[in-house]
């Protein structure tokens, strides 16, 4: 008979318990060592919970007939009544047309322009000229739409600089009230938005371009590639992840028509071209006091934005294996 004298190994569960305890101790010691940073982060989390998540309870008034003098819980349920009313509203077609029209044109024109601007600015060899152009291009970003709206209103007036130049060049015979003509409104909105945000949007792409390895450009030079070939075959593929992420975010914001900009530049004469979802929500909610109805319209917009975000994320993930999640 053989007698086993060696000790049996400790149960796996015990070893796992000891490992977890040790890992938990190390995690607690690390957390305590970073306590000052963790407290700063915790304050940010608390702020986000209070101002971003707690107010989400109020979204339920989109499914109720809310009265401002009563509690939300006391408001009667109406289900999807407000959504049906919005879809059947005579303004629905015009609101969606203006919102999608302005936003899609902005996306088609305004999204690639900062990329092109960053690519060409990166090719400028003079540091002084490069910094000057970059500073001038993103300076409008720091001006509010109230200021820029006043400037544009002055420039586009009957006696403004735009009419004066066109009259001097004999391109028009009489002054044009641009902000009073709905046919010009979309062009003004899109052009002024690009003017304001072009330089600022290009900063992200310039930062991504700066991280591209110089060895790639040296190899391309040895292979005989010119400047445009380097841009196409080296720079663009190297920053495609950045482009994809920003494209996903841009697509998710298609229904955002820049409320501040349109509110400043709109008037009763161009209302047929300036009535977008954000303006519609503002008018029905703040001016007419229909809080439940305006909340339903805003919730509809947020739901569409979420769907667009998921679709854009899925498409970019399949195309170049880049996604937000």
C-alpha positions in Angstrom: 0.0 0.0 0.0 1.3 3.4 -0.9 0.9 6.2 1.6 0.7 9.7 0.3 2.6 12.0 2.7 2.7 15.3 0.6 0.2 18.0 1.3 -2.8 18.4 -0.9 -2.9 21.7 -2.9 -5.1 24.4 -1.6 -8.6 24.4 -3.2 -8.9 26.6 -6.3 -11.6 28.6 -4.7 -9.3 29.6 -1.8 -6.5 30.6 -4.2 -8.9 32.6 -6.2 -10.2 34.3 -3.0 -6.7 35.2 -2.0 -5.9 36.6 -5.4 -9.1 38.7 -5.4 -8.3 40.0 -2.0 -4.8 41.0 -3.0 -6.1 42.6 -6.2 -8.8 44.5 -4.2 -6.1 45.7 -1.7 -3.9 47.0 -4.5 -6.9 48.7 -6.2 -7.8 50.4 -2.9 -4.2 51.6 -2.3 -4.1 53.0 -5.8 -7.4 54.7 -5.4 -6.3 56.3 -2.1 -3.1 57.4 -3.8 -5.1 59.2 -6.5 -7.7 60.5 -4.0 -7.3 64.1 -5.1 -7.8 63.3 -8.8 -10.7 61.0 -7.9 -12.5 63.7 -5.9 -12.2 66.1 -8.9 -13.6 63.4 -11.2 -16.3 62.6 -8.7 -17.5 66.2 -8.7 -17.8 66.1 -12.4 -19.8 62.9 -12.2 -22.1 64.4 -9.6 -22.6 67.5 -11.7 -23.5 65.3 -14.7 -26.0 63.2 -12.7 -27.7 66.3 -11.3 -28.0 68.3 -14.5 -28.1 65.6 -17.2 -29.7 62.5 -15.7 -32.0 63.7 -13.0 -33.9 66.1 -15.4 -34.5 63.2 -17.7 -37.4 62.3 -15.5 -39.2 65.3 -17.0 -39.2 63.6 -20.4 -42.4 61.8 -19.4 -44.4 64.9 -19.8 -44.1 64.2 -23.6 -46.7 61.5 -22.9 -48.8 63.6 -20.5 -50.9 66.8 -20.7 -48.6 68.7 -18.3 -49.9 71.9 -16.5 -47.2 74.1 -15.0 -49.2 74.8 -11.9 -49.5 71.0 -11.1 -47.0 68.3 -10.4 -45.8 66.0 -13.2 -47.3 63.0 -11.4 -50.7 64.7 -11.4 -50.8 65.3 -15.2 -53.1 62.9 -17.1 -51.5 60.5 -19.6 -52.1 61.1 -23.3 -49.8 58.4 -24.7 -48.5 59.3 -28.2 -51.1 62.0 -28.7 -48.6 64.8 -28.9 -46.4 62.9 -31.5 -49.5 62.2 -33.7 -50.4 65.9 -33.4 -46.9 66.9 -34.6 -46.9 64.5 -37.5 -50.3 65.8 -38.5 -49.4 69.5 -38.1 -49.5 71.6 -41.3 -46.0 72.9 -40.4 -44.5 69.4 -40.1 -43.5 69.1 -43.8 -42.0 72.6 -43.9 -40.1 72.2 -40.6 -38.6 68.8 -41.6 -37.7 70.2 -45.1 -35.9 73.2 -43.7 -34.2 71.2 -40.9 -33.0 68.3 -43.2 -32.2 70.7 -46.1 -29.9 73.0 -44.1 -28.3 70.2 -42.1 -27.6 67.9 -45.0 -26.1 70.6 -47.1 -24.0 71.7 -44.1 -22.8 68.1 -43.7 -22.1 67.7 -47.5 -20.1 70.9 -47.8 -19.1 71.9 -44.3 -17.7 68.5 -43.2 -15.1 68.0 -45.9 -14.0 71.6 -46.1 -12.0 71.6 -42.8 -10.3 68.4 -43.9 -9.2 70.0 -47.1 -8.2 73.2 -45.3 -6.1 71.3 -42.9 -4.4 69.3 -45.6 -3.5 72.4 -47.6 -2.5 74.4 -44.6 -0.2 71.5 -43.5 1.7 71.9 -46.8 2.5 75.5 -46.2 6.2 75.8 -45.5 6.3 79.3 -44.1 5.6 79.0 -40.3 4.7 82.7 -40.0 2.2 82.6 -42.9 0.8 79.3 -41.7 0.2 80.6 -38.1 -1.3 83.8 -39.5 -3.8 82.0 -41.7 -4.7 79.6 -38.9 -5.3 82.5 -36.4 -7.4 84.4 -38.9 -9.5 81.4 -39.8 -10.5 80.3 -36.3 -11.0 83.9 -34.9 -14.7 84.0 -35.8 -15.3 80.9 -33.7 -14.8 83.0 -30.6 -17.5 85.5 -31.5 -21.0 84.7 -30.5 -23.8 84.5 -33.1 -25.3 87.6 -31.6 -22.3 89.6 -32.7 -21.9 87.8 -36.0 -25.6 88.1 -36.7 -25.4 91.8 -36.2 -22.4 92.0 -38.6 -24.1 89.9 -41.2 -27.3 91.9 -40.9 -25.3 95.1 -41.6 -23.4 93.6 -44.5 -26.5 92.2 -46.1 -28.7 95.2 -45.7 -29.9 97.3 -48.7 -27.0 99.8 -48.1 -24.6 97.1 -46.8 -21.2 96.3 -48.1 -22.3 93.3 -50.2 -24.8 95.3 -52.2 -22.4 98.2 -52.6 -19.7 95.9 -54.0 -22.2 94.1 -56.4 -23.6 97.5 -57.5 -20.1 98.8 -58.1 -19.2 95.8 -60.2 -22.5 96.1 -62.1 -23.5 92.6 -61.2 -26.9 93.7 -59.9 -29.1 96.7 -60.9 -30.7 97.4 -57.6 -30.0 96.4 -53.9 -31.3 93.1 -52.7 -32.7 92.5 -49.2 -31.0 89.2 -48.7 -32.4 88.4 -45.3 -35.9 89.3 -46.5 -35.8 86.7 -49.3 -36.4 83.1 -48.3 -34.6 81.9 -51.4 -31.3 83.3 -50.0 -31.7 82.2 -46.4 -30.2 78.7 -46.7 -27.2 79.9 -48.5 -26.6 82.6 -45.9 -26.9 80.2 -43.1 -24.6 77.6 -44.6 -21.9 80.1 -45.8 -21.8 81.9 -42.5 -21.6 78.7 -40.5 -18.6 77.5 -42.6 -17.0 80.9 -42.2 -17.3 80.8 -38.4 -16.3 77.2 -37.8 -13.9 76.3 -40.7 -10.6 77.2 -38.9 -11.7 75.8 -35.5 -12.8 72.5 -37.0 -9.5 72.1 -38.9 -7.5 72.2 -35.6 -8.5 68.6 -34.8 -7.3 67.4 -38.2 -4.1 69.4 -38.0 -3.4 67.8 -34.6 -4.0 64.4 -36.2 -1.8 65.2 -39.1 1.0 66.3 -36.8 1.1 62.8 -35.3 1.7 61.1 -38.6 5.2 59.6 -38.7 7.7 61.6 -40.9 9.2 58.3 -42.0 6.0 57.7 -44.1 6.6 60.9 -45.9 10.3 60.2 -46.4 9.4 56.7 -47.9 6.8 58.3 -50.2 9.4 60.9 -51.3 11.9 58.1 -52.1 9.2 56.4 -54.2 8.7 59.6 -56.2 5.4 60.8 -54.7 4.5 64.4 -55.1 2.7 66.6 -52.6 -0.8 65.7 -53.7 0.1 62.0 -53.8 1.5 62.2 -50.2 -1.8 63.9 -49.1 -3.9 61.2 -50.8 -1.8 58.1 -50.0 -0.2 59.1 -46.7 -2.0 61.9 -44.8 -5.6 60.9 -45.5 -5.2 57.2 -44.6 -3.3 58.2 -41.5 -6.1 60.4 -40.1 -9.1 58.3 -41.4 -9.9 57.2 -37.8 -10.3 60.9 -36.7 -12.4 61.6 -39.8 -14.6 58.6 -39.1 -15.3 59.6 -35.5 -16.1 63.2 -36.4 -18.3 62.0 -39.2 -20.3 59.8 -36.8 -20.8 62.8 -34.5 -21.7 65.0 -37.4 -24.3 62.5 -38.7 -25.9 62.2 -35.3 -26.4 65.9 -35.2 -28.1 66.2 -38.6 -31.3 67.5 -37.0 -29.4 70.2 -35.1 -29.7 73.3 -37.2 -27.7 75.7 -34.9 -30.5 77.4 -33.0 -28.5 80.5 -32.0 -27.6 81.2 -35.6 -31.0 80.8 -37.1 -32.7 82.7 -34.2 -30.5 85.7 -34.8 -30.9 85.8 -38.6 -34.5 84.8 -39.0 -37.4 87.2 -39.4 -41.1 87.2 -40.4 -40.1 87.6 -44.1 -37.9 84.5 -44.3 -40.0 82.4 -42.0 -40.8 79.8 -44.7 -37.1 79.0 -45.0 -36.0 79.4 -41.4 -38.6 77.4 -39.5 -36.6 74.4 -38.3 -37.3 71.9 -35.4 -35.3 73.9 -32.8 -37.2 77.1 -33.7 -40.5 75.2 -33.7 -39.8 73.8 -30.2 -38.9 77.2 -28.9 -42.0 78.8 -30.3 -44.5 76.1 -29.1 -42.7 75.6 -25.7 -41.5 79.0 -24.5 -43.8 81.3 -26.4 -47.1 79.3 -26.4 -46.5 77.4 -23.2 -47.2 74.0 -24.7 -44.5 72.2 -22.7 -45.7 68.7 -23.2 -46.1 69.1 -26.9 -42.7 70.8 -27.4 -41.1 68.0 -25.2 -42.6 65.4 -27.5 -41.1 67.2 -30.5 -37.7 67.4 -28.8 -37.9 63.7 -27.9 -38.7 62.8 -31.4 -35.6 64.7 -32.6 -33.4 63.0 -29.9 -34.7 59.5 -31.0 -33.9 60.2 -34.6 -30.4 61.5 -33.6 -29.8 58.2 -31.6 -30.8 56.1 -34.6 -28.5 58.1 -37.0 -25.7 57.7 -34.5 -26.1 53.9 -34.4 -26.3 53.7 -38.2 -23.3 55.9 -38.8 -21.3 54.0 -36.2 -22.2 50.6 -37.8 -21.4 51.8 -41.3 -18.0 53.3 -40.4 -17.1 50.1 -38.4 -17.8 48.0 -41.4 -16.0 50.3 -43.8 -12.7 50.9 -42.0 -13.1 49.2 -38.6 -13.4 52.5 -36.7 -16.3 53.3 -34.4 -17.3 55.0 -31.2 -18.3 51.7 -29.5 
